Amino acid sequence: MKRRAALVALLAVALQGCGYALVGTGRGILPEGTSSVFVETFVNDTPRVGLEQRLTDAVIRELAGRARLSPVSDRSAADVEITGRILSYQLNPVRFDDQGRAWSTRSPSWHD
């Protein structure tokens, strides 16, 4: 038991030194003191009408759910700004197996 505790302590110290951090808890690349963000409505280059507003709203909701950055509606009041462009849109059907696990009927396509 002491050996296991020592191993866990050693692992914790090693991870601390290598810069490992849980998602959403690290400082990230933003300057110190950054607390507000303006999210510009994304540009929609797809034929799907209204997709830009739905995705922009989803990003704002996600940011508001985290304590790190507060979304603001005034660009001049923001410390940082997020912009984006939607290049494509796909709807992939999902099936469920006998255990209730979801899987896509289409294999993922990766673009470099």
C-alpha positions in Angstrom: 0.0 0.0 0.0 2.9 2.4 0.8 4.5 1.5 -2.5 1.3 2.4 -4.4 0.9 5.7 -2.5 4.5 6.6 -3.3 4.0 5.8 -7.0 0.9 8.0 -7.1 2.8 10.8 -5.4 5.7 10.5 -7.8 3.4 10.4 -10.8 1.6 13.6 -9.6 4.9 15.4 -9.2 6.1 14.3 -12.7 2.8 15.4 -14.3 3.0 18.8 -12.5 6.5 19.4 -14.0 5.6 18.5 -17.6 2.9 21.1 -18.0 0.0 18.7 -17.9 -3.3 20.2 -16.9 -6.9 19.2 -17.1 -8.9 20.8 -19.9 -10.4 24.1 -18.8 -8.2 24.4 -15.7 -5.0 25.6 -17.2 -4.1 29.2 -18.0 -3.9 28.4 -21.7 -2.7 30.9 -24.3 -4.7 33.9 -23.2 -3.0 36.8 -21.5 -3.2 37.1 -17.7 -6.3 39.1 -16.6 -8.4 38.1 -19.7 -12.0 37.8 -18.4 -14.4 38.8 -21.2 -14.9 37.6 -24.8 -16.9 38.9 -27.7 -18.2 36.2 -30.1 -18.8 37.5 -33.6 -21.5 35.7 -35.6 -19.7 33.1 -37.6 -19.6 33.3 -41.4 -21.7 30.6 -43.0 -20.2 29.2 -46.3 -22.7 26.3 -46.4 -26.2 26.1 -48.0 -27.7 25.4 -44.5 -29.7 28.5 -43.6 -29.3 29.7 -40.0 -26.4 27.4 -39.1 -24.2 30.4 -38.3 -26.5 31.6 -35.6 -27.1 28.2 -34.1 -23.3 27.5 -33.9 -22.5 31.0 -32.6 -25.2 30.7 -29.9 -23.8 27.3 -28.9 -20.3 28.7 -28.5 -21.6 31.6 -26.4 -23.6 29.1 -24.2 -20.5 27.0 -23.7 -18.3 30.0 -22.7 -21.0 31.2 -20.3 -21.1 27.8 -18.7 -17.4 28.0 -17.8 -16.2 30.5 -15.2 -13.0 31.5 -17.0 -14.5 33.9 -19.7 -17.7 35.9 -19.7 -19.3 36.6 -23.0 -20.2 40.2 -23.7 -22.4 41.7 -26.4 -20.2 44.8 -26.9 -17.0 44.3 -28.9 -15.3 47.3 -27.3 -15.9 45.9 -23.8 -14.2 42.5 -24.6 -10.7 41.5 -23.7 -10.6 39.0 -26.6 -12.7 38.2 -29.7 -13.7 34.9 -31.3 -14.4 34.8 -35.0 -15.1 31.8 -37.2 -16.1 30.5 -40.6 -18.2 27.4 -41.2 -16.8 25.7 -44.3 -19.0 22.6 -44.6 -22.0 20.8 -43.0 -22.8 17.1 -42.9 -25.6 15.2 -41.3 -24.5 11.6 -40.5 -27.1 9.1 -39.4 -26.5 7.3 -36.1 -27.4 3.7 -35.3 -27.6 2.0 -31.9 -26.2 -1.5 -31.3 -27.7 -4.1 -29.1 -26.0 -2.6 -26.0 -27.5 0.9 -26.7 -24.1 2.4 -27.9 -24.4 4.9 -30.7 -22.2 4.7 -33.8 -22.2 6.5 -37.1 -23.2 4.7 -40.3 -20.5 6.6 -42.1 -16.8 6.4 -41.4 -15.2 9.7 -40.4 -13.4 11.7 -42.9 -10.2 13.6 -41.8 -8.8 16.5 -43.6 -5.2 17.8 -43.2 
